Structures are given as structure tokens and as C-alpha cells.
């Protein structure tokens, strides 16, 4: 005798169902299956009735017809598609039809249900069954095709909870986790969901202050255009804005209120319970609470994190849908627990990402300095959202004599440790630059500092010093990719700089080269993340960068260099979409230089007549430049600074005037001690020179050199 094959209807939204449109956004729902058809075996199995009485007359096959039941049939099939055990006695739910009419006992051994499909619970357990006319056993209503049906079996719930928790666990940030909860439950478990979260969310072990305030974070529901019947549309309309007008956007939980008691209880409850019914107006407002369906069609589940309640979730079903069952409270508890723990972790992850991002931002220059004779632009891109911290850095440091130091480096690794080491090396480079050491000496001291930080603290670095007066640049390299120079005519060239060993190796010498830096040229310093990836080696990337710079320069013509900001953006476009393998630091320097006609330079012997000679030389230079209106101020300040220099100097004092957008005066001597501004007393004969400089100059400063110091000041041009 052929056996009837009973198939299981999947409940997880992750697997499609036979006969269901794969494009249906609801996923694989629990739909009412059609009545099982029994293969033609010469006798049809009788249709089972809930009460064990006579089968329906309409459509019933007569004995002896091809579709009639065989007296020796050993199994029955319900319209739900689940094999039933016929071993129950007369009058039970599983008794054979006709048993109460004098039919002999069934001597055939019952056939077990197919593997993996648990038997339907009996009616005395309070579980609904399904009748033969396509009606739902609980309500007696005709099941609508495509309408979700309740999860009747423990296996259904376990599979749903497993799939839902996996979807929730896939989220990293807060929005992904909350969206995963909504998408997992609607429409498989409920027709709508409202998720409230604490505002603000506590982070880690911090104790929140102030009252408990819940904010509506997200809502989700079955789209209204797919509904075949009316429901509690006022509670979950298709547009979130309408839902917000019904459910309160903010809810302040008063101590001792019904909502506070429900949240303190932690366990999900049906909203028809007195405590939950009293809590709904506080959570949703009076209008929203009145729109919640009666009966066990809504579950209020508190969301508790590791230490405290962080929110609440409200699961809703339509009035025409079968209400929630007692076991659905366990499902809601599992969903709430996994969601709350995921939200806790997401908040902690967000705080860690914020700290890392702030650390990285503070390690890099907030703004680039405005230096004489050079214009600067920079970019920094993290590797990816999951690795925002790296060891790449760039810097521009003003030096005495209107020079500027250009630095770019890359510490190995992508971690907080790499960022911390990068910060220490950058600070060391700034200190060494202030001493006006040659580039190769700066790299040598950086190498010693990296060895003091640890045996595995490796980094690459390129250090360059640009002099706008001589139009020359001095470069030293420590294992870093070479810079690219884009000339005014559009020719891009990879500079030949000795590579050297990375910083941290120890025991190696670094070599510096001096190259021409013509006016209008652009020097591009970068880290290897710009030119190297899994798809190309570093030298292929450098060649592509050179071609990109040359092609960009052709767009502006041979007489006009491309704008710096636009040039940086064009360079980054060569990366393409997607996450990068490494973070990127980019520093572009446009060399404007200072024309020789805008420079005046003299040597003054350290004698008493030096201040007077300095005043006369400055007056002549200003007259030649057409800046006589500054003569009085410049003569006074030059006289005071030169007087301080010749008082202690043993070698000739230098005086230099630079005409750019401002007038800059520089006085150098061989004394390393820096002058200090102080308030002179009424009886003091000196000490008022720097006070005058501080009051009259636009800005001023003093920088220590390897051979002495330079005191400088600037005046605005009228």
C-alpha cells in the first residue's frame, strides 16, 4: 500500500516556500497549507473530524468508489498535512470515523509521522487544530490564502528563534541590530513592532542620571497595500510619521508607575494583563493605547541589557489573526534578550570607535600652517569602518628663515597601539624640526626614539625641508615611497631619493639629497595605502599616480597649475570604490617661492654702530619696495632686535627682510639662548625692546638653530 508523503511547511523567513512568490517581502511565512491530497490507491483515507463523528457529507466519497476509504487504512491525514496517531480511544480527537457506529477496532499498527515533524498537540492541551473545511480550529474562520498562521509546534518556534537571533547578531551598530529585530519578527511573528530605547543609552558600567526616558527608535509593519482586510491601522500605518503621531515619540517613565513596574519585571507580558494595560497609555499615549487590539494580540517585552533596562519592544497582531499563545512569550523573551545584549555591545563598540576616531583626529594636524612661499593641502582616509585607527600621519612645520618642513610617515599596524606610536613619533619629529636639524639627522633621532619604544616598533618616514628663498628642497627618506614632483608644464616625475631603511631598524645611516623646487611646481607626499593594494604592487601604483597627476595637469594647461584641493580629490579618485587595505595620508605642497627682488639680506658686525646701520638699510629697502609708510615702525623694531643681538653675539649678525603678503624681518645671531618677554620695572634701563615688538608687530617669535637663534617679526602691509 502506498504511503502518503507529508511535507513540512518551513517557518523561517530565510527559506522560500513552495508556491510562494520569491519576491514577496514577507519572506517564507507560516501560511495555511492546502488540504493534502492522497494518491489514488484504490481507496481514499477518510477525512478526520475533530469530534470523531461522521465525516462531512458534501464531497465525501462513497464506499466502493475509487476515492472511498479502505477499511484497513492505517493512517489519516489532516488538512494541515501532519500524520496523526490513531491509537486514541473512541471519542478522542484522533479516533477513526465510524468507530462509534459499531465498526471493529483498527488492528493495523499506526504509521509514525515523517522525521522532523512533531505531532500536533491534543485539543485538551489548549492547542487549536484545523477542521476539514479549511477553517482554523481556534477561531473557526476561513483561512485566507497568503495570511500568516500561528506557529503551532515547538520546532517551528525553535527554528524561528534561531533564524531571528542570527539575523539580530549580524548587526554591528545600533541601527542594524534594531532593524534586524524588526525585519525578523514582521510578519513571521507579529504584524507590527514598536521599539523604544532609553535616551540617552548608558555606555558600559556608567550609571545614568536623571529620569528614565524612552524614545521611539523604530517601527515596522506589514505594508498596507498587501493587507486584504482591515486591522489596527491607526497603531501601525505605513508611513512612520503617522505612527509617530499615534505612538508618543518620547515617554518619561515615572517611578512607581505601571510602566515602571512592567519594565522592572523584565519578563514579557500580554497587554491584556491589568498591569500592562495600565502601562500602555504611558508608553503610547491615550490614543495609541486605545488602538491596541484586545485579547492576547500584543506583547510588551522589556529590553534588559547587562545591567539595566534599556528599552521595550511591543509586538502586535491584527484582530483577525490568531492571538499569541503562552509559548509566544518565551519567543518574545528570547528576541528581547538577544536584542538588548546586542544593543549593549553596539553602544560599547560605538564608544570605542568614537574614542579611536578622536585619538586619530588629535594625532593629525587640525589645520595646516600658512607658510611663506608655499601652499599646502592634505587628506587622510581611514582603511575601513572596522579599522578606523592607523599609523599614517603627515605634518607641515614652519622653520626659521621662512622655510617649512614637510613630513609624512606610516607606522606598521592598524590599532590603538599604532596610533599611539604614531603620535609619539610625530611629536618627536616636531621637536627635532624646532632644533633646525638636517633631514638626515631628524630621521636618525627618530630611529633611536622608535628603538626606545620597543623592538618591533617599525615605521617609514619621509622628511623634506623647502627653502622658498633659494627654491631648493632637501629630502631624506627612511623606507618610504618616493615623492612625485609635478612641474608647471604638466610633467610629472618620481624623484630619485635613496630609500634607506625603515625607522626602528637601528644601526643605519640616512642620506639626504638636495633638488630644485621651481616656482609653480607641486610636490606630492603620500603613504603606501594610496599606491599599494592586493590588486597591484607599489611600483605599479606609483606609475599610475604619476600618470594621474600628468593627466590632471593637462586639464588646466601648461601655464596654470591645477588647484591643490581639486588635485588631491583627483588623486584619491584612483582608489575606486570599496574598503581600502590601508589608511592613506596625503600632503601636497605648491611651491610659490620668493622672488630675489623681494629679499634683502645683510651681515652686521657685532658692534655699537650695528643698530644704526640696520635702521638705514631697512629704510632703503622699504623705499625701494614702495613701503615708506612702514619705515618708522620697522626702524624702531629692527633697532631693538639688533641691539639685543649684538650685545651678546661674537660673530656677525644677519638681517633679512622678506616682502610677501606681509613684511617679515629676521635677525640671527650665534647665541642659543632665546629672549623672554618680561615686564620691565620703572627703574630698569632695559627690557623694553620685546615689549615694543609684542605691541607693534602682527606677530613675532624666536627659534633656536644649531648655530644660534633667529628672532623674527611680521608687519601687515598697508
C-alpha positions in Angstrom: 0.0 0.0 0.0 1.4 3.4 -1.0 2.0 5.7 1.9 1.1 9.4 1.9 4.1 11.6 2.0 3.6 14.5 4.4 5.8 17.6 3.9 6.7 20.2 6.4 5.9 23.9 5.8 9.0 26.0 6.5 8.6 28.7 9.1 11.9 30.6 8.8 11.9 33.7 6.7 15.2 32.6 5.4 13.8 29.8 3.2 11.2 30.2 0.5 8.1 28.2 0.4 6.7 26.2 -2.5 4.0 28.2 -4.2 5.0 31.5 -2.7 6.3 34.3 -4.8 10.0 34.7 -4.0 9.7 38.5 -4.4 7.2 38.7 -1.6 9.0 40.8 1.0 7.3 38.9 3.8 9.7 36.1 3.2 8.6 32.5 3.9 5.6 32.9 6.2 3.6 30.4 8.1 0.7 30.1 5.6 -2.2 27.8 5.8 -1.3 24.8 3.5 -4.0 23.4 1.2 -5.6 20.1 2.1 -3.4 17.2 1.5 -4.3 15.1 -1.5 -3.9 11.3 -1.1 -2.6 9.3 -4.1 -5.1 7.1 -5.8 -4.6 3.7 -4.2 -8.0 2.2 -4.8 -9.3 3.6 -1.5 -9.2 7.1 -0.1 -8.4 7.9 3.5 -11.4 9.2 5.4 -11.3 12.8 6.4 -10.8 13.2 10.1 -13.3 15.2 12.2 -12.3 17.0 15.4 -15.1 15.3 17.4 -14.7 11.9 15.9 -18.2 12.0 14.3 -19.3 11.4 10.8 -17.3 12.9 8.0 -18.9 15.8 6.0 -21.4 14.6 3.5 -20.5 17.1 0.8 -17.7 15.9 -1.3 -17.4 12.6 0.6 -16.6 9.6 -1.5 -19.0 6.6 -1.3 -17.7 3.2 -0.3 -16.5 1.3 -3.2 -15.8 4.4 -5.3 -12.2 5.0 -6.3 -11.8 7.6 -3.7 -13.5 5.7 -0.9 -11.7 4.8 2.3 -10.4 1.3 2.8 -11.4 -0.4 6.0 -7.8 -1.4 6.5 -6.4 2.1 6.2 -3.8 2.6 8.9 -3.3 6.4 8.8 -5.2 9.6 8.4 -4.0 12.9 7.1 -5.3 16.2 8.4 -5.7 19.2 6.1 -2.7 20.6 7.9 -0.6 17.9 6.3 0.5 16.2 9.6 0.1 12.5 10.1 -1.9 11.6 13.2 -1.6 8.7 15.6 -4.9 6.7 15.5 -4.2 4.9 18.8 -6.5 7.1 20.8 -9.8 5.6 22.0 -13.3 6.4 20.8 -14.5 9.9 21.2 -10.9 11.3 21.3 -9.6 13.8 18.7 -7.7 11.1 16.9 -10.4 8.4 16.8 -11.3 6.9 13.4 -14.6 8.0 11.8 -17.2 5.3 12.2 -15.7 3.9 15.4 -18.7 4.9 17.3 -21.0 3.1 14.8 -20.1 -0.4 15.7 -17.0 -0.7 13.5 -14.4 -3.1 14.7 -11.2 -1.9 16.2 -8.4 -0.9 13.9 -5.9 -3.8 14.1 -3.4 -2.1 11.9 -0.3 -0.7 13.5 -0.2 3.1 13.3 2.4 4.6 11.0 4.8 7.1 12.6 4.9 10.7 11.4 7.7 11.7 9.0 11.0 12.5 10.6 11.4 16.1 11.9 7.7 16.9 12.1 6.3 16.7 15.7 2.8 15.6 16.2 0.1 18.2 16.7 -0.9 18.6 20.4 -4.2 17.3 21.5 -7.2 19.6 21.9 -7.2 19.2 25.7 -3.9 21.0 25.8 -5.5 24.1 24.6 -3.9 24.0 21.2 -6.1 24.6 18.2 -6.4 22.1 15.4 -7.8 22.6 11.9 -11.0 21.3 10.5 -11.6 19.8 7.2 -13.3 22.7 5.5 -10.2 24.9 5.5 -11.2 26.8 8.7 -8.8 27.5 11.6 -9.5 25.4 14.6 -9.2 28.1 17.1 -11.4 30.8 15.5 -13.4 28.8 13.0 -12.7 31.4 10.4 -11.8 30.5 6.9 -8.1 30.9 6.4 -7.1 33.5 3.9 -4.6 32.4 1.3 -1.3 34.1 2.0 -2.3 35.1 5.5 0.3 34.2 8.2 -0.8 31.5 10.6 0.4 30.9 14.1 3.4 28.7 14.9 1.8 25.5 16.3 4.8 23.4 17.1 7.8 23.8 19.3 10.0 23.0 16.3 8.6 26.0 14.5 9.4 28.3 17.3 12.9 27.0 17.7 13.6 27.4 14.0 12.2 30.9 14.0 14.1 31.9 17.2 17.3 30.5 15.7 16.9 32.4 12.4 15.8 35.6 14.2 18.7 35.7 16.6 21.2 35.0 13.8 19.8 38.0 11.9 20.0 40.2 15.0 23.5 39.0 15.8 24.7 40.1 12.3 24.3 43.7 13.2 27.3 45.7 14.4 25.9 49.2 15.1 22.7 50.1 16.9 20.6 50.7 13.8 21.5 47.4 12.2 20.5 45.5 15.4 17.2 47.2 15.8 16.4 46.8 12.1 17.3 43.1 12.4 14.8 42.7 15.2 12.1 44.4 13.2 12.7 42.5 10.0 13.0 39.2 11.8 9.6 39.5 13.6 7.5 41.2 11.0 5.4 39.4 9.6 6.5 36.0 10.7 5.9 36.5 14.4 3.8 39.7 14.5 2.2 42.1 12.1 3.8 45.2 13.6 6.5 46.1 16.2 7.5 49.3 18.0 10.9 49.5 19.6 11.6 52.1 22.3 15.1 52.7 23.6 16.5 54.7 26.5 17.5 58.2 25.7 20.5 58.5 26.1 21.6 55.0 26.1 24.1 54.2 29.0 27.5 53.0 28.0 29.1 50.1 29.8 29.1 50.5 33.6 28.2 54.1 33.7 25.2 55.0 35.9 22.6 57.0 34.1 21.5 60.2 35.7 18.1 61.8 35.5 14.7 60.2 34.8 14.2 57.2 32.6 13.2 58.5 29.1 12.2 56.1 26.3 12.4 57.3 22.7 10.7 55.6 19.8 13.6 54.2 17.8 12.0 52.3 15.0 8.7 50.9 13.9 7.9 48.2 11.3 4.7 46.6 10.0 3.2 44.7 7.1 2.7 47.2 4.2 -0.9 48.3 4.0 -1.1 47.6 0.2 -0.7 43.9 0.9 -3.5 43.8 3.5 -6.7 42.0 2.5 -8.7 43.1 5.5 -8.8 45.9 7.9 -6.8 45.9 11.1 -5.3 48.1 13.7 -4.1 50.5 11.1 -4.1 53.5 13.4 -1.4 51.9 15.5 0.9 50.9 12.6 0.2 53.0 9.5 2.6 52.6 6.5 4.3 55.9 7.0 6.5 56.3 10.1 5.4 59.9 10.5 1.8 58.8 11.0 2.9 56.2 13.5 4.8 58.8 15.4 1.7 60.9 15.7 -0.1 57.9 17.4 2.7 56.5 19.5 4.5 59.0 21.6 7.9 60.0 20.4 9.2 60.4 24.0 8.0 58.7 27.1 9.2 59.6 30.6 8.8 56.6 32.9 7.7 57.9 36.3 9.0 56.0 39.3 6.4 53.6 40.7 4.1 53.9 37.7 2.6 50.8 35.9 5.1 51.1 33.1 8.0 51.2 35.6 6.7 48.0 37.3 6.4 46.2 33.9 9.9 47.2 32.9 11.2 46.2 36.3 9.7 42.8 35.9 11.8 42.2 32.8 9.6 39.3 31.6 7.3 39.9 28.5 3.6 40.2 29.3 0.4 40.2 27.3 -1.1 43.6 27.2 -4.5 42.3 28.3 -3.0 41.8 31.8 -4.0 44.6 34.1 -0.5 45.9 34.8 0.4 46.0 31.1 -3.0 47.5 30.1 -2.3 50.3 32.6 1.2 50.8 31.3 0.2 51.3 27.6 -1.2 54.8 27.9 2.1 55.9 29.5 4.1 54.3 26.7 1.9 55.0 23.6 -0.4 57.8 24.8 -4.1 57.6 25.3 -4.9 57.3 21.6 -2.2 54.8 20.9 -3.3 52.6 23.8 -6.9 52.5 22.7 -5.9 51.4 19.2 -4.1 48.3 20.5 -6.3 45.2 19.8 -8.0 43.4 22.7 -7.1 39.9 23.7 -3.7 38.3 23.6 -2.7 40.1 20.4 0.0 42.4 21.9 3.1 41.5 23.9 5.1 44.1 25.8 8.7 42.9 26.2 11.2 44.9 28.3 14.7 45.1 26.8 17.3 44.5 29.5 21.0 44.8 28.9 23.8 43.5 31.0 23.0 45.7 34.0 19.7 47.7 33.5 16.6 48.0 31.3 17.5 49.9 28.2 14.1 49.9 26.4 11.0 48.0 25.4 9.5 46.3 22.4 5.8 46.0 21.6 4.7 43.1 19.3 1.2 43.5 17.7 -1.1 41.2 15.8 -4.2 42.1 13.9 -7.7 41.4 15.3 -8.5 38.9 12.6 -5.2 37.0 13.2 -5.0 34.2 15.8 -3.8 35.7 19.1 -0.5 35.0 20.7 -0.1 31.8 22.8 1.6 31.3 26.1 4.7 29.9 24.4 5.0 33.0 22.3 6.0 34.8 25.5 9.1 32.7 25.5 9.8 33.6 21.9 9.4 37.3 22.7 11.7 36.9 25.7 14.4 35.4 23.5 14.1 38.1 21.0 14.2 40.8 23.6 17.2 39.3 25.4 19.3 38.9 22.2 18.4 42.4 21.0 19.2 44.1 24.4 22.6 42.4 24.6 23.3 43.2 21.0 22.4 46.9 21.7 24.7 46.9 24.7 27.6 45.6 22.6 26.8 48.1 19.8 26.8 51.0 22.2 30.2 49.8 23.6 31.5 49.4 20.1 30.3 52.8 19.1 32.1 54.3 22.1 35.3 52.5 21.3 35.0 53.6 17.6 34.4 57.2 18.8 37.4 57.1 21.1 39.6 55.7 18.4 38.4 58.2 15.9 39.1 61.1 18.3 42.5 59.7 19.0 43.3 59.5 15.4 42.0 63.0 14.8 44.0 64.5 17.6 47.2 62.8 16.4 46.9 64.5 13.0 47.2 68.3 12.4 43.9 70.1 12.9 44.9 72.7 10.3 47.9 73.3 8.2 50.1 76.3 8.8 50.3 79.3 6.4 53.9 79.4 5.4 55.7 81.9 3.3 56.2 80.9 -0.3 54.3 77.6 -0.2 50.7 76.5 -0.2 49.5 73.2 1.4 46.7 70.8 1.2 46.2 67.4 2.8 43.9 64.4 3.0 43.5 61.5 5.4 41.4 58.4 4.8 41.0 55.5 7.3 41.3 52.0 5.9 37.7 50.9 6.6 34.8 51.4 9.1 36.1 48.4 11.1 39.7 49.7 11.2 39.5 53.5 11.5 42.7 53.8 13.5 46.0 53.6 11.7 49.6 54.7 11.9 49.7 57.1 8.9 50.4 60.8 9.6 51.5 64.0 7.9 52.7 67.3 9.1 54.0 70.7 8.0 56.3 72.6 10.4 57.4 76.2 9.9 61.2 76.6 10.3 63.4 79.7 10.7 64.2 81.6 7.6 60.7 81.2 6.1 61.4 77.5 5.4 59.0 74.7 6.0 59.5 71.0 6.9 57.2 68.5 5.1 56.7 65.2 6.9 54.8 62.0 6.0 55.1 58.7 7.8 53.5 55.3 8.3 53.7 53.2 11.4 53.1 49.4 10.9 49.8 48.1 12.0 46.2 49.3 12.4 45.4 49.5 16.1 45.4 51.9 19.0 49.0 51.0 19.7 50.0 52.0 16.2 48.2 55.3 16.6 49.9 55.9 19.9 53.3 55.2 18.5 52.5 57.5 15.5 51.7 60.3 18.0 55.0 59.9 19.8 57.0 59.9 16.6 55.1 62.9 15.2 55.8 64.8 18.5 59.5 63.8 18.3 59.7 65.0 14.7 58.2 68.4 15.6 60.7 68.8 18.4 63.6 67.8 16.2 62.4 70.2 13.5 62.3 73.0 16.1 66.1 72.4 16.6 66.6 73.0 12.8 68.5 69.8 12.3 69.2 68.5 8.8 66.7 66.0 7.5 69.0 63.0 7.8 69.7 63.9 11.4 66.0 64.1 12.1 65.5 60.6 10.7 68.4 59.3 12.8 66.9 60.6 16.0 63.5 59.2 15.0 65.1 55.8 14.6 66.6 56.0 18.0 63.3 57.0 19.5 61.5 54.1 17.8 64.0 51.7 19.3 63.4 53.1 22.7 59.6 52.5 22.2 60.1 48.7 21.5 61.9 46.2 19.5 59.1 45.8 16.9 58.2 49.5 16.5 58.7 50.0 12.8 57.8 52.9 10.6 58.6 54.6 7.4 59.1 58.3 7.1 60.0 61.0 4.5 61.3 64.3 5.8 61.8 67.3 3.4 62.8 70.9 4.0 61.8 73.6 1.5 63.5 76.9 1.3 61.4 79.5 -0.7 64.3 81.9 -1.0 66.7 79.5 -2.7 64.0 77.5 -4.4 65.6 74.3 -3.2 64.3 71.3 -1.3 66.3 68.8 0.8 64.8 65.3 1.2 65.8 62.3 3.4 63.9 59.0 3.2 63.5 56.1 5.6 62.0 53.3 3.6 59.0 55.4 2.4 57.6 55.5 -1.2 59.3 58.3 -3.2 57.6 61.6 -3.7 56.2 62.8 -7.0 57.0 66.3 -8.4 54.5 67.8 -10.8 56.1 70.7 -12.7 54.3 73.7 -14.1 54.3 72.4 -17.7 52.5 69.3 -16.8 55.4 66.9 -16.5 55.2 64.5 -13.5 58.4 62.9 -12.2 59.1 60.4 -9.5 62.0 61.9 -7.5 65.1 59.7 -7.1 65.6 59.7 -3.4 67.7 57.0 -1.6 65.1 54.7 0.0 67.1 54.0 3.2 66.0 51.6 6.0 62.7 52.0 7.9 62.7 53.7 11.3 63.3 51.2 14.1 65.8 49.0 12.4 68.7 50.7 14.1 72.4 51.0 13.1 71.8 52.5 9.6 72.7 55.8 8.1 70.3 58.1 6.2 71.2 60.1 3.2 69.8 63.4 2.1 69.6 64.9 -1.4 69.1 68.5 -2.5 66.9 69.1 -5.5 65.5 72.1 -7.4 62.0 73.2 -6.4 60.9 75.6 -9.2 58.1 78.0 -8.7 54.7 76.6 -9.7 55.8 73.0 -9.1 53.8 70.7 -6.8 55.3 68.1 -4.5 53.1 65.2 -3.5 54.0 63.2 -0.4 51.8 60.1 0.4 51.7 56.8 2.2 51.7 53.3 0.6 48.0 52.9 1.1 47.5 55.2 -1.9 49.6 53.2 -4.4 49.6 49.6 -3.0 46.8 47.1 -2.6 46.0 43.5 -3.1 45.4 44.1 -6.8 48.6 46.0 -7.6 52.2 46.3 -6.3 53.6 49.5 -5.0 55.6 50.5 -8.2 52.6 49.9 -10.4 50.6 52.2 -8.2 53.3 54.8 -8.2 53.3 54.8 -12.0 49.5 55.1 -12.1 49.8 58.0 -9.7 52.4 59.8 -11.9 50.1 59.3 -14.9 47.1 60.6 -13.0 49.0 63.8 -12.0 50.1 64.4 -15.5 46.6 63.9 -16.9 45.2 66.3 -14.3 47.7 68.9 -15.1 46.8 68.8 -18.8 43.3 69.9 -18.0 44.5 73.3 -16.7 47.1 74.0 -19.4 50.8 74.4 -19.3 50.8 77.9 -17.7 48.4 77.2 -14.8 48.9 74.5 -12.2 45.8 72.6 -11.1 44.2 73.8 -7.8 45.6 71.9 -4.8 42.3 70.8 -3.3 41.0 69.6 -6.7 44.3 67.9 -7.3 44.0 65.9 -4.0 40.5 64.9 -4.9 41.6 63.7 -8.3 44.4 61.7 -6.8 42.0 59.9 -4.4 39.7 59.0 -7.2 42.2 56.5 -8.5 41.4 54.3 -5.5 38.0 53.2 -6.7 35.0 52.1 -4.5 35.1 49.7 -1.6 37.2 49.4 1.5 40.9 50.0 1.3 43.6 47.7 2.6 45.4 50.5 4.4 44.8 54.0 5.6 46.1 56.9 3.4 47.9 60.1 4.3 48.4 62.7 1.5 50.2 66.0 1.7 50.5 68.3 -1.4 52.8 71.4 -1.4 52.6 74.0 -4.1 56.0 75.9 -4.4 55.4 79.6 -5.0 58.8 80.7 -3.7 60.0 84.2 -3.0 61.5 86.2 -5.9 65.0 87.5 -5.4 63.7 91.1 -5.8 61.6 90.6 -2.7 64.6 89.6 -0.5 67.0 92.0 1.2 69.9 90.4 3.2 72.8 91.9 5.1 75.6 90.9 7.6 76.2 93.3 10.5 79.3 93.2 12.7 78.6 92.9 16.4 79.5 96.5 17.4 77.7 99.5 18.8 77.1 101.0 15.4 75.2 98.0 14.1 71.7 99.2 15.2 72.1 102.5 13.4 73.3 100.7 10.2 70.4 98.3 10.4 67.9 101.2 10.5 69.4 102.8 7.4 69.5 99.5 5.4 65.9 98.8 6.3 64.8 102.3 5.3 66.4 101.9 1.9 64.8 98.6 1.3 61.4 99.9 2.2 61.8 102.9 -0.1 62.8 100.6 -3.0 59.6 98.5 -2.4 57.4 101.5 -2.1 56.6 100.8 1.6 57.7 104.0 3.2 54.7 104.2 5.4 56.2 101.3 7.4 59.6 102.9 7.9 59.0 104.3 11.4 57.7 101.0 12.8 60.3 98.9 11.0 63.2 101.1 12.1 62.1 101.1 15.7 61.7 97.3 15.9 64.8 96.5 13.9 66.8 98.7 16.1 65.6 97.0 19.3 66.1 93.4 18.0 69.6 94.1 16.6 70.6 95.8 19.8 69.7 92.7 21.8 71.6 90.5 19.3 74.9 92.5 19.2 75.0 92.8 22.9 75.9 89.1 23.3 76.9 87.9 19.8 80.5 87.1 18.9 80.0 86.6 15.2 78.4 88.8 12.6 74.6 89.3 12.9 72.3 88.6 10.0 69.4 90.9 9.0 66.9 89.8 6.3 63.7 91.5 5.1 61.2 89.5 3.1 58.3 91.0 1.1 55.4 88.7 0.6 51.8 89.2 1.6 53.3 90.6 4.8 56.7 92.2 5.6 58.9 89.8 7.6 62.1 90.7 9.4 64.6 88.2 10.6 67.6 88.8 12.8 70.0 85.9 13.5 73.0 85.6 15.9 75.2 82.8 17.4 73.7 82.9 20.9 71.4 79.9 21.6 69.5 81.5 24.5 66.0 82.6 23.4 64.8 86.1 24.5 62.0 86.2 27.0 59.3 88.8 27.2 59.0 90.4 30.6 57.6 93.4 32.2 60.3 96.0 32.9 60.2 97.9 36.1 60.3 101.7 36.3 63.9 101.7 37.4 65.2 99.2 34.8 67.3 100.6 32.0 66.5 97.9 29.5 64.0 95.1 29.0 61.5 97.1 26.9 62.6 96.0 23.4 60.5 92.9 23.2 57.6 94.7 24.8 57.6 97.1 21.9 57.9 94.3 19.4 55.0 92.5 21.0 52.8 95.6 20.9 53.6 96.8 17.3 54.2 93.6 15.3 51.5 91.5 13.8 53.2 88.5 15.3 56.7 87.6 16.4 58.8 84.7 17.6 62.2 83.2 18.3 63.6 79.9 17.0 66.7 78.1 18.2 69.1 77.0 15.4 72.0 74.5 15.5 74.3 77.6 15.3 72.3 80.1 17.4 68.9 81.6 17.1 66.6 83.7 14.9 64.3 86.4 16.2 61.6 87.4 13.7 58.5 89.6 13.5 55.9 90.4 10.8 54.0 93.6 9.9 50.9 93.9 7.8 51.4 95.7 4.5 49.3 98.8 4.2 
